[in-house]
């Protein structure tokens, strides 16, 4: 069965290594920092995680 609709690019799926790598590379941080930001904020929203890391 094929996936329907567009994927939600505002969210980071932490079970997908390529998504973690992409966000980490985009922000110039390690994958561990991205995972830590997700845990600290309790959110998988890309903008929330980026704001947490940049602060």
C-alpha positions in Angstrom: 0.0 0.0 0.0 1.4 3.4 -1.0 1.7 6.3 1.4 -1.0 8.9 0.9 -0.5 12.7 1.0 2.5 14.8 1.9 4.8 14.1 4.8 4.8 16.7 7.5 8.1 18.6 7.1 7.6 20.6 10.2 8.2 17.5 12.4 11.4 15.5 12.9 10.9 11.8 13.1 13.7 10.7 15.5 13.4 7.1 14.5 14.7 8.0 11.0 18.4 8.5 11.0 18.4 10.5 7.8 16.0 13.1 9.3 18.2 13.5 12.3 21.3 13.8 10.1 19.6 16.4 7.9 18.5 18.6 10.8 21.9 18.3 12.5 23.8 19.2 9.3 21.5 22.1 8.6 22.1 23.5 12.0 25.7 22.7 12.2 25.3 20.5 15.4 25.6 16.9 16.3 22.8 14.3 16.0 23.1 13.9 19.8 22.3 17.6 20.2 19.2 17.2 18.0 18.0 14.2 20.0 18.7 16.1 23.3 16.7 19.1 22.1 13.8 16.8 21.3 13.9 15.3 24.8 14.4 18.6 26.5 11.5 20.3 24.7 9.2 17.3 24.6 8.4 18.3 21.0 9.3 17.0 17.6 8.4 20.3 16.0 11.4 21.4 13.9 11.1 25.1 14.8 10.9 24.4 18.5 14.0 22.3 18.4 15.9 24.8 16.3 15.0 27.6 18.8 16.1 25.5 21.7 19.5 24.6 20.1 20.1 28.2 19.1 19.5 29.6 22.6 
